[in-house]
Amino acid sequence: MAFKNKLGIINSPELANAEERISKKKAVELFENGVLDTLKFGTFASLKAIHKYLFDEIYDFAGELRTVNIAKGNFRFAPLIYLEAALANIDKMPQSTFDEIVESM
């Protein structure tokens, strides 16, 4: 069963294909249109903005803090019980640029 979506797709593989196609197109736009240049690296607010930009055409919840546990296929996203604490740590990360974030991984 697929996530509830704006596209009206109920088949998970079909939704995955649409999500990949749309989010890849939107990711290119993030770079080409300079959207990333307007965001502060290493902040939860920026991650929310990126998520909204990538998935807003597909999901009503794009860019919103989720309130339920979710999984996609065999992958379970961070449990809700730990999510708020994990997200609070994002703003405390010492890295301030994309290159610094990549180097810390």
N, C-alpha and C positions, 0 to 999 in steps of 0.2 A: 504494500500500500504506500502511495506517495504522500509526501507532506502536502497539506492544503496549500494551493498556490493560485496566483492570479491568472494563470494560463489555462486553468480548468483541466489539467492533465492528471489522470488518476493512475497511470501506469508508471511505476518507479523507474524502469530503464528509459522510458521516453522522457520523463522529467529530468533525469540525469543528463541526457543528451542536450535537452533544451537549456538546462542550467549551465552546462559546460560551454555551449555555443555563445549564450548571452553574456555570461560572466567574463569569458575571454575577450569578447568584443569590448566590454566595458573596462576591462583592465588596460587594454591598449589605449582607450580614451583617457584613462587616468594619467597615463604618461604623456600622451600627445597633446592633451589640452591643458597640461600644467596643473591639474587638480592636486596632485601630490605636493607640489611646491607651496600650496596654500595651507598644508596641514603640518602640525608640529609632530615630529617623529617621537615615538616612544610613549604616546599617551593613549589612554583608553578612548578619549573623545575622537582621536584620529582613526583608531580602529573601527569605531562605530560608524564614522563617516564613510570609510572605505567599504565596509560591509553594506551600508545602505546604497552606495553608488553601484556596487557590483550586483546586488540582488534585488533592488527595489522593483524592477520590472517583473519579478517572479514571485516574491513573497511580501505579504503585508507586514511581517515582522522584521524585515530587513533594517538593520541599524538599531534594533531595540534589544535591550537586555532581556534574555529569555527568562521565563518563569516556570518552565517545565523541563524535565529531563528529556533528551532526545537522542536518537540513534539514526544512523544512515547505513543501511546494509548491516554489516557486522561491526561497524565502528560506532562506539558510544562516545558522545561528546562529554566534556567535563561534567561530572555530577553537579547538580544545582547546589547541593550542600557546600561544595568547595568553590563554586564559581565566583561568588562575590569577593572572597578573600584573594583568589588568584588574580582577578581583574584589578583589585586595589593595588597589587604589587606592580602592575604595568607602569603606573605613573611614578613609581619609586625606582625604576630601572635607571642606571647611570648613563646608559647610551643615549645619545642625542641625535645621531644620524643613522641613516640606513646602513651605511658601511660599518659603523660601530656595532649595530645590532647583529649583522651577519657575522662579524668577527667574534662576537661573544658566544656564538652557537657551537 
